[in-house]
Amino acid sequence: MFTRIAIFIVSVCSFNSGDGAYSRSDKIVYPGPTVNSRQGYEPPIVPESCKNLTYCFEPPSNYPQERYNKMFEGKKVAPLPSIVETEVVNRLADDDYNDDCNAEVRSDRLYSIKTKEGDWRHIIQAPTENFQQRVRIEVCTALETSCFKDFPSFGGITTFCRQKQAKYEFVVDDGMGGSAKMETELPSCCVCHYKAPV
């Protein structure tokens, strides 16, 4: 029984990038300016529903969709975003097993992300040019609660749900009329951890 429980606990949820990952050897086009300076650039007007987050699935009211479609017109690009750093370990149990860690999952296009300095940046989406940056986000809804509650405790071990983060790389508006790469951490999965008695 303990062996089975241990296998569940050390497993970390697998990664799904939505549009698929790409290798570092793939060539990616980062378009240059379509205007000459910061003139006319507006930071994202972040929707109220995203103000307490570091990312937003909703397009800001001032999202310059037409400009981004034009920026990537005719460009050949690789699927994005890419995972830069994460803990990726396939689950060893059944795919549909329940570890009692409740979470909300959404796979969709991101439109804004927050920088380390606290500023918001537009993530470039150009659907008419087949350039869409999708990501799968999984957020714990009950942090630190016990997990694998259907199994008896063993040797004083306690279990609890923890949020895992993954570092992603996106193509964002550089504020100068062009694009740039930007790394950020996003919630990737909610997993069951254990703590042995001291």
Secondary structure, 3 states (H helix, E strand, C coil): CHHHHHHHHHCCCCCCCCCCCCCCCCCCCCCCCCCCCCCCCCCCCCCHHHCCCCEECCCCCCCCHHHHHHHCCCCCCCCECEEEECCCCCCCCCCCCCCCCCEEEEEEECCEEECCCCCEEEECCEHHHCECEEEEEEEECCCCCCCCCCCCCCCCCEEEEEEEEEEEEEEEECCCCCEEEEEEEEEEEEEEEEECCC
